[in-house]
Amino acid sequence: MTRSLNEVSSLTVKAARGAGFDWGVAAETGPAVVWLHARGVDGCAALAVFLVATDGLHRTDLRPRRSAHGWRGAAGLCPVHLGLALSDHAHALATGDDWVLEDVIAPVLVLPFAAALSAQVHAPLSLTPEGGQTVTLDGSGLAGVIDWPDRATLSLRRTDTLPPHGPATTRPDPDADGWAILTSFAHRTYAPATEASRSAGAGPGDADTD
Protein backbone atom coordinates (compact mmCIF):
# COMPACT_ATOMS: atom_id res chain seq x y z
CA MET A 1 0.00 0.00 0.00
CA THR A 2 1.37 3.41 -0.92
CA ARG A 3 1.71 6.08 1.76
CA SER A 4 2.16 9.81 1.72
CA LEU A 5 5.49 11.22 2.85
CA ASN A 6 3.64 12.89 5.73
CA GLU A 7 2.35 9.50 6.87
CA VAL A 8 5.86 8.09 6.73
CA SER A 9 7.26 10.98 8.75
CA SER A 10 4.54 10.87 11.39
CA LEU A 11 4.80 7.12 11.97
CA THR A 12 8.59 7.03 12.09
CA VAL A 13 8.81 9.86 14.61
CA LYS A 14 6.30 8.08 16.88
CA ALA A 15 8.07 4.74 16.43
CA ALA A 16 11.44 6.25 17.32
CA ARG A 17 9.92 7.87 20.38
CA GLY A 18 8.25 4.61 21.37
CA ALA A 19 11.63 2.88 21.11
CA GLY A 20 13.15 5.29 23.62
CA PHE A 21 14.60 8.14 21.57
CA ASP A 22 14.19 11.57 23.10
CA TRP A 23 11.89 13.89 21.19
CA GLY A 24 14.71 15.83 19.53
CA VAL A 25 16.36 12.75 18.03
CA ALA A 26 13.00 11.20 17.15
CA ALA A 27 12.13 14.38 15.26
CA GLU A 28 15.31 13.97 13.18
CA THR A 29 14.38 10.39 12.33
CA GLY A 30 11.25 11.29 10.38
CA PRO A 31 12.90 13.55 7.78
CA ALA A 32 15.74 11.04 7.36
CA VAL A 33 13.36 8.19 6.54
CA VAL A 34 11.34 10.47 4.23
CA TRP A 35 14.55 11.46 2.41
CA LEU A 36 15.25 7.80 1.71
CA HIS A 37 11.74 7.02 0.50
CA ALA A 38 11.73 10.05 -1.76
CA ARG A 39 14.75 8.49 -3.47
CA GLY A 40 13.30 5.00 -3.77
CA VAL A 41 14.93 3.46 -0.69
CA ASP A 42 12.73 1.78 1.94
CA GLY A 43 13.68 3.78 5.00
CA CYS A 44 10.80 2.37 7.03
CA ALA A 45 12.16 -1.16 6.61
CA ALA A 46 15.62 0.02 7.64
CA LEU A 47 14.28 1.76 10.74
CA ALA A 48 12.29 -1.35 11.65
CA VAL A 49 15.48 -3.42 11.44
CA PHE A 50 17.25 -1.00 13.76
CA LEU A 51 14.46 -0.79 16.34
CA VAL A 52 14.04 -4.56 16.54
CA ALA A 53 17.81 -5.17 16.77
CA THR A 54 18.26 -2.65 19.59
CA ASP A 55 15.02 -3.07 21.53
CA GLY A 56 15.88 -3.19 25.22
CA LEU A 57 19.44 -1.88 24.84
CA HIS A 58 20.58 1.27 26.59
CA ARG A 59 20.64 4.09 24.06
CA THR A 60 23.91 5.37 25.51
CA ASP A 61 25.61 2.13 24.36
CA LEU A 62 24.64 2.97 20.77
CA ARG A 63 25.82 6.56 20.69
CA PRO A 64 28.93 7.40 18.66
CA ARG A 65 32.30 7.94 20.27
CA ARG A 66 35.28 9.32 18.42
CA SER A 67 38.07 6.89 17.65
CA ALA A 68 41.42 7.51 16.02
CA HIS A 69 40.00 7.20 12.51
CA GLY A 70 36.25 7.61 12.88
CA TRP A 71 33.42 6.53 15.14
CA ARG A 72 32.37 3.53 17.20
CA GLY A 73 29.75 2.59 19.80
CA ALA A 74 29.86 0.27 22.79
CA ALA A 75 27.14 -2.02 21.34
CA GLY A 76 27.19 -0.89 17.72
CA LEU A 77 26.32 2.49 16.25
CA CYS A 78 22.89 4.08 16.07
CA PRO A 79 22.69 5.56 12.55
CA VAL A 80 20.61 8.55 13.68
CA HIS A 81 22.89 9.59 16.54
CA LEU A 82 25.85 8.93 14.25
CA GLY A 83 24.38 11.11 11.52
CA LEU A 84 23.89 14.00 13.93
CA ALA A 85 27.46 13.61 15.21
CA LEU A 86 28.83 13.65 11.66
CA SER A 87 27.19 17.00 11.06
CA ASP A 88 28.83 18.43 14.16
CA HIS A 89 32.28 17.37 12.91
CA ALA A 90 32.03 18.34 9.25
CA HIS A 91 35.20 20.42 9.55
CA ALA A 92 37.25 17.26 10.12
CA LEU A 93 36.02 15.70 6.89
CA ALA A 94 36.66 18.94 5.04
CA THR A 95 40.39 18.48 5.67
CA GLY A 96 40.36 15.38 3.48
CA ASP A 97 40.44 12.69 6.16
CA ASP A 98 38.50 9.47 5.54
CA TRP A 99 36.32 8.14 8.34
CA VAL A 100 35.59 4.60 9.45
CA LEU A 101 32.12 4.12 10.95
CA GLU A 102 32.34 0.89 12.93
CA ASP A 103 29.49 -1.61 13.21
CA VAL A 104 26.59 0.61 12.15
CA ILE A 105 23.18 -1.00 12.72
CA ALA A 106 20.82 -0.45 9.75
CA PRO A 107 23.54 1.53 7.93
CA VAL A 108 21.18 2.66 5.14
CA LEU A 109 19.83 5.21 7.64
CA VAL A 110 23.17 7.02 7.58
CA LEU A 111 22.65 8.06 3.94
CA PRO A 112 20.37 11.10 4.55
CA PHE A 113 22.79 12.48 7.11
CA ALA A 114 25.72 11.89 4.79
CA ALA A 115 23.83 13.84 2.12
CA ALA A 116 23.48 16.77 4.54
CA LEU A 117 27.16 16.45 5.40
CA SER A 118 28.01 16.57 1.70
CA ALA A 119 26.24 19.90 1.44
CA GLN A 120 28.20 21.18 4.44
CA VAL A 121 31.61 20.29 2.98
CA HIS A 122 30.62 21.29 -0.60
CA ALA A 123 31.74 17.97 -2.08
CA PRO A 124 30.17 14.63 -3.02
CA LEU A 125 30.75 11.79 -0.57
CA SER A 126 30.93 8.03 -0.88
CA LEU A 127 29.92 5.38 1.65
CA THR A 128 31.22 1.83 1.26
CA PRO A 129 30.34 -1.10 3.52
CA GLU A 130 32.97 -3.78 4.02
CA GLY A 131 32.59 -6.21 1.14
CA GLY A 132 29.69 -4.18 -0.30
CA GLN A 133 28.99 -1.71 -3.06
CA THR A 134 29.75 1.98 -2.84
CA VAL A 135 26.98 4.56 -2.77
CA THR A 136 27.81 8.10 -3.87
CA LEU A 137 25.72 11.05 -2.81
CA ASP A 138 25.51 14.81 -2.50
CA GLY A 139 22.94 17.09 -0.93
CA SER A 140 20.19 16.02 -3.33
CA GLY A 141 20.79 12.67 -5.01
CA LEU A 142 22.45 9.30 -4.61
CA ALA A 143 23.83 6.67 -6.95
CA GLY A 144 24.64 3.03 -6.33
CA VAL A 145 23.00 -0.27 -5.49
CA ILE A 146 21.49 -0.16 -1.99
CA ASP A 147 21.93 -3.81 -1.06
CA TRP A 148 23.68 -3.47 2.26
CA PRO A 149 23.65 -5.86 5.24
CA ASP A 150 21.74 -5.05 8.43
CA ARG A 151 25.03 -4.24 10.19
CA ALA A 152 28.19 -3.00 8.54
CA THR A 153 31.35 -1.01 9.03
CA LEU A 154 31.36 1.86 6.55
CA SER A 155 34.10 3.91 4.97
CA LEU A 156 33.13 7.55 4.39
CA ARG A 157 35.22 9.71 2.10
CA ARG A 158 35.12 12.66 -0.25
CA THR A 159 34.86 11.90 -3.95
CA ASP A 160 34.62 13.68 -7.29
CA THR A 161 31.72 11.57 -8.58
CA LEU A 162 28.40 13.36 -8.81
CA PRO A 163 25.26 11.22 -8.45
CA PRO A 164 22.32 11.72 -10.82
CA HIS A 165 19.37 13.78 -9.67
CA GLY A 166 16.22 11.94 -10.66
CA PRO A 167 12.63 12.86 -9.83
CA ALA A 168 11.60 12.37 -6.21
CA THR A 169 9.06 9.72 -5.23
CA THR A 170 6.00 11.26 -3.58
CA ARG A 171 3.98 8.09 -2.83
CA PRO A 172 6.33 5.46 -1.39
CA ASP A 173 5.28 1.85 -0.92
CA PRO A 174 6.94 0.70 2.34
CA ASP A 175 7.32 -2.99 3.08
CA ALA A 176 4.21 -4.13 4.96
CA ASP A 177 6.15 -6.02 7.64
CA GLY A 178 8.37 -3.04 8.33
CA TRP A 179 5.35 -0.75 8.53
CA ALA A 180 3.69 -3.09 11.02
CA ILE A 181 6.80 -3.15 13.20
CA LEU A 182 6.97 0.66 13.26
CA THR A 183 3.28 0.78 14.14
CA SER A 184 3.86 -1.51 17.11
CA PHE A 185 6.65 0.73 18.39
CA ALA A 186 4.50 3.83 17.84
CA HIS A 187 1.77 2.27 20.00
CA ARG A 188 4.14 2.45 22.95
CA THR A 189 3.67 6.21 22.97
CA TYR A 190 -0.06 5.91 23.61
CA ALA A 191 -1.22 6.25 27.18
CA PRO A 192 -2.94 3.12 28.51
CA ALA A 193 -6.63 3.40 29.24
CA THR A 194 -7.59 4.02 32.88
CA GLU A 195 -10.92 3.83 34.66
CA ALA A 196 -11.09 7.63 34.57
CA SER A 197 -10.38 7.84 30.85
CA ARG A 198 -12.90 5.11 30.05
CA SER A 199 -15.55 6.94 32.08
CA ALA A 200 -14.78 10.05 30.05
CA GLY A 201 -15.35 8.16 26.80
CA ALA A 202 -11.76 7.21 25.89
CA GLY A 203 -12.54 3.49 25.72
CA PRO A 204 -15.31 0.94 25.71
CA GLY A 205 -15.42 0.72 29.49
CA ASP A 206 -17.83 -1.75 31.04
CA ALA A 207 -20.94 -0.69 29.15
CA ASP A 208 -23.28 -3.41 27.97
CA THR A 209 -22.95 -3.60 24.17
CA ASP A 210 -25.57 -6.29 23.60
N, C-alpha and C positions, 0 to 999 in steps of 0.2 A: 504494500500500500504506500502510495506517495504521501509525503508530508510537506508542509510549508517549512521554510527556514525558521520562521518564528516558533513553530511547534518544536522543532529540533532544539532550538536554543532554550526554550522554556523547560523542556524535559531534562536536558542535560544539566542545567544549573541545579534543578531540584535533586536530580540523582547524585550529583557531586556533593551537595549539601547533606543529603541523606547518608552518604558514605562517610561523612565526618569532616569534609573540607569546611573551613570557615567561609563566611559569605563572600569575602573579597576574592578568594581563590576560586570558589564555585562560580562567581560571576565571570571570571576569565575563561572558565571551561566552555561555557556556551558559545561565545564567538569563535573559539578555536575549533570546536566540532563543526560549526556552521561553515567556517572557512574550508574545511576539508570536503564537506558535502557539496559545496558550491563548485568544487573542482573534481567531482566525481569519485571521491574517496569516502568510504563508509566510516565516518568518525564516530558514529553511535556504536558500531560494533567494536571499534578500538577502545572506546571508553568503557564499554561493558566488560571487555577482557581485563582492563586494568582494575576496575572496581571489584570484580570477582576474585582476581589474583591477590588483592591486597586487603580484602575484607577481614577485619579484626586486627590488622597490624597497626602499630602506632605510627601516625603520620610523620612524626619526627624522624623515624628510621628510614623514611623514603625521601627526605629532603636532601637537596644537593649540597655537597661539601667540596670545596676546592681541593684538587690534588695537584701534583707537580705539572701534569699536562692536560688537565681538564676537570672532570667532575665525577663524583661517586656518591653513593648512599650506603647506609649501613645495611639495608635489606633490599637493595635495588633502588633505582631512581624513579621518582614520580615525574612523568613527562610534563605536567603542568607546572609544578614547582621549578623543575629544571628550566622550562621555557622562560619563566619569569626571571630566574637568576641569569640566564644568558643575556637578557635585555639589559640587566644592570651592569654587565661586564663587557659591553660591546666594544669598549675602547681596547681591550686586550686582543680581541680578534682583529681589530683594525690594524694592529701592528704586523699582521701576517702570520701569527702563530696558529697552528692547527690545534684543535681540541679533541680529546677522547672523552666520550660520554659513556661511562661504564655501566653495563647491566641496566639499561632503560627498559621499564615495563611498558608494554604497548607503545613502542617507539614511534609509530605513525603519528601519535599526538604531538610529537615535537615539531612536526613540519610547519604548522601555522606560526609558531613562535620563531622558528628559523627564518621564515619569510619576513617577519617583522624585523628580525635582526639584520637581515640582508638590506632592508631599507635604511636601517641605522648606519651601517658601514658603507653604504653606497656601492655594493658589489654583489654579484650573484654568489650563492653558497652551494656547496654540495654536502650531502649526508650519505654515508656509506656504512651499512651494517657489516659486521664481520661475515665474510662468505656470501654477501648479498649484493644486490644491484644498487648502483648509485642513483640518487634522486637529486636533481639540480633545481634550484628555485631562487626567485627574487621576491620582491614585495607583492607581486600580483599572481604569478603563474608558477607551475612546476612541471618538470619533465622527468620521466623515468617510470619503470614498472614498480608499482607499490605492491610487492609480494614479500613483505618482511615477516620474520618470526615474531612471536608474542613478546619475547625478550631478546634484546640484542645490545651489544656494545657498538656505538656509532663513532665514526670519524667525521668531524665537521671542519670544513676548510673553505677558504675563498677560492673562486674559480672564475674563468673568463667566459664560461658557457652560459648563454642566455636561454631560459626556457621559453617555449611558445606561450602566447596568451590567448587561449581559446575562450569561447563564450561560457559564462558561468551557468551552472545548473540551479534552477530556482525551485524545482519540485523533486527533492531527493527521494529515493526509495530505500530506506534503511532496512537492513536485515531484520526479519521479524523476531528472531530469538534475542538479538541484541537489544531491540526496542523493548521487549518484555522484561529483560533484565534491568534496564534503566528505569522502567516503570516501577519495578519492585523496590529499587533503591529510593526512588522519589517518594514512595508511600511512607517511608520512614520519617518524612518531614511532617506528616499529618498527625495532628493531635488525636490521641485515642478518645473514643466516646466516653463520657462520664454520665452518671445519673442526672446531673444538672443539665448537661448539654442535650441529653435525650428528652428531658422534660421541656426544654426550650424548642424542641423540634429538629435537633441536629441528627437524630437517628430514629429507628423504628420504635425504640422503647419497648414497653410491655403491652402495648395496645392490642386488643383482639382484632385480628385482620380477617376473621372468618366472614 
